[in-house]
Amino acid sequence: MSALSGLLAGAVAAGVLMILDIGSIGTLIARSTAPLLAAATVLAPFALIGTAAGAAIGLLPYLRKFRR
């Protein structure tokens, strides 16, 4: 569940970067010859990093619980 929420957070962060045109990312994607590929290239790393962070946060209680 936490990995899914991290995925969503990463996708939202990438979407906000594109919509608000921070760093002119939205402009570069709009002017690209393949805008879907360019958007996926920006979206994928954000989503994967968010998923990894969410999974790590979700596993923290288990590591403390099973430590010997």
C-alpha positions as CSV (number, residue, x, y, z in Angstrom):
1,M,0.0,0.0,0.0
2,S,2.8,2.4,0.8
3,A,4.6,1.6,-2.5
4,L,1.4,2.4,-4.3
5,S,1.0,5.7,-2.5
6,G,4.7,6.5,-3.3
7,L,4.0,5.7,-7.0
8,L,1.0,8.1,-6.9
9,A,3.1,10.8,-5.2
10,G,5.9,10.5,-7.7
11,A,3.4,10.7,-10.6
12,V,1.8,13.7,-9.1
13,A,5.1,15.4,-8.6
14,A,6.1,14.8,-12.2
15,G,2.7,16.0,-13.4
16,V,3.0,19.2,-11.4
17,L,6.5,19.8,-12.9
18,M,5.0,19.5,-16.4
19,I,1.8,21.5,-15.8
20,L,3.5,24.4,-14.0
21,D,6.3,24.3,-16.5
22,I,9.0,24.3,-13.9
23,G,12.4,24.3,-15.6
24,S,10.5,24.6,-18.9
25,I,9.9,20.8,-18.8
26,G,6.3,21.3,-20.1
27,T,7.5,23.4,-23.0
28,L,10.1,20.9,-24.0
29,I,7.6,18.0,-23.9
30,A,5.1,20.0,-25.9
31,R,7.6,20.9,-28.6
32,S,9.0,17.3,-28.8
33,T,8.4,15.2,-31.9
34,A,7.1,12.4,-29.6
35,P,5.4,14.1,-26.6
36,L,4.1,10.9,-25.1
37,L,7.6,9.3,-25.1
38,A,9.0,12.5,-23.6
39,A,6.4,12.6,-20.9
40,A,7.0,9.0,-20.0
41,T,10.7,9.6,-19.8
42,V,10.0,12.3,-17.2
43,L,7.3,10.4,-15.4
44,A,9.0,7.0,-15.1
45,P,11.9,8.0,-12.9
46,F,9.7,10.1,-10.6
47,A,7.2,7.2,-10.2
48,L,10.0,4.6,-9.6
49,I,11.7,6.8,-7.0
50,G,8.4,7.4,-5.3
51,T,7.6,3.7,-5.3
52,A,11.0,2.9,-3.8
53,A,10.7,5.5,-1.1
54,G,7.1,4.4,-0.2
55,A,8.2,0.7,0.0
56,A,11.2,1.7,2.2
57,I,9.0,3.7,4.5
58,G,6.4,0.9,4.6
59,L,9.1,-1.7,5.6
60,L,10.6,0.4,8.5
61,P,8.3,-1.0,11.2
62,Y,9.1,-4.6,10.1
63,L,12.8,-4.1,10.3
64,R,12.5,-2.8,13.9
65,K,10.0,-5.6,14.8
66,F,12.1,-8.5,13.6
67,R,15.5,-7.2,14.7
68,R,17.2,-9.6,17.1
